[in-house]
Amino acid sequence: MILGNADLAALVGLRQALHRQPEVSGQEAWTAQAILAFTAETEPDVVVTGLGGHGVALVYHGAAEGPTVLIRCELDALPITETGTQGWRSTVPGKGHLCGHDGHMAIVAGLARLIGRARPARGRVVLLFQPAEEDGSGAAAVLADPRFAQIAPDYAFALHNLPGLPLGQFVVNPGPANCASVGMKMALAGRTAHAAEPHKAITPARALARLIPGLMALGQGGDLTADFRLVTLTHLAMGEPAFGITPGHAELWATLRCLTDDRMAALRAEAVALAESVAAAEGLGLSLSWHDDFAACTNDPEATALFRAALVAEGLPRIAGDGPMRASEDFGRLGATAKSAMAFLGAGEASPALHAPDYDFPDSLLPLGIRAFHRIIRTLLG
């Protein structure tokens, strides 16, 4: 079974409507309702709403017992002003679907149409429209929702569009797919004084001068081997914007990134030890908090083989690719509950990058993603 031209036109219309009305992490109420309205005609056997926030899960039962296969996409957009000029550009100031989640949703909505017209022979299909992927909180919230037990999968699959890869070509490999990452916020507290009397202050200036190179030395990037570690300084603030005050407080934000969760645990411990040591040496109070916490995403060998076989069966092109992404994806937490695989789908070698202000998901990718997922479901569930 394939989707017709009218279906594809409707999916393009959905994708562009979602693009016009982006909602950021935790605020995806309208987006969830738009998905529910579009997929209502598919008559899922179970509809779960408000899952882990604004998440939506559509469940389709097969005639016989069998495994549960979950296909996941993301509801949220980014807090970035779009600069694209297409007719469906964002109408919401300061927000844009600049990571392609609008396209991922349209792919899974198209998959819903196919499954609604022909249920699997056995098992269950769960189509998950997950909230709050961009800040790393959505998958954890979905898993913590007591209703997740009702839809817990045996297999889980997802894809992400990837600029830089040839348009329409897939990459799916076993092992690491996306790095683990976490945001570390360090608040340093001392005492202010007059700028003419810095000796009367407890200033964080020297602490920052030590922390900046010290943190960067903990993770210098390089090749994506098992030992990959990267610390990126993302924000720095000290004191007040005035010339008459010796500052008494500062904040330093950094993103820590590793290929695996165990390496991340070690890097976090080293970063904490450094911050505590420097703050103590400078007589400063230290407050640490953690944000945008993403687990590593690792592809299961069996799930990867199923994805690759689906691409072959559908005649869809697969290339070796460059290995895992440095960027993070919170599918890793969902994937840890099942045999899972994340694939990357080329958005074009000349495409603007993900999170660029002029990025726009190519509509030509919609039928390719639908075919790949549908073939996986047919292989596993008949």
Secondary structure, 3 states (H helix, E strand, C coil): CCCCHHHHHHHHHHHHHHHHCCCECCCCHHHHHHHHHHHHHHCCCEEEEEECCCEEEEEEECCEEEEEEEEEEECCEECCCCCCCCCCCCCCCCCECCCCHHHHHHHHHHHHHHHHHCCCCEEEEEEEEECCCCCCCHHHHHHHCCCHHHHCCCEEEEEEEECCCCCCCEECCCEEEECEEEEEEEEEECECEECCCHHHCECCHHHHHHHHHHHHHHCECCCCCCCCEEEEEEEEEECCCCCCEECCEEEEEEEEEECCHHHHHHHHHHHHHHHHHHHHHCCCEEEEEEEEEECCEEECHHHHHHHHHHHHHCCCCECCCCCCECCCCCHHHHHCCCEEEEEEEECCCCCCCCCCCCCCCCHHHHHHHHHHHHHHHHHHHC
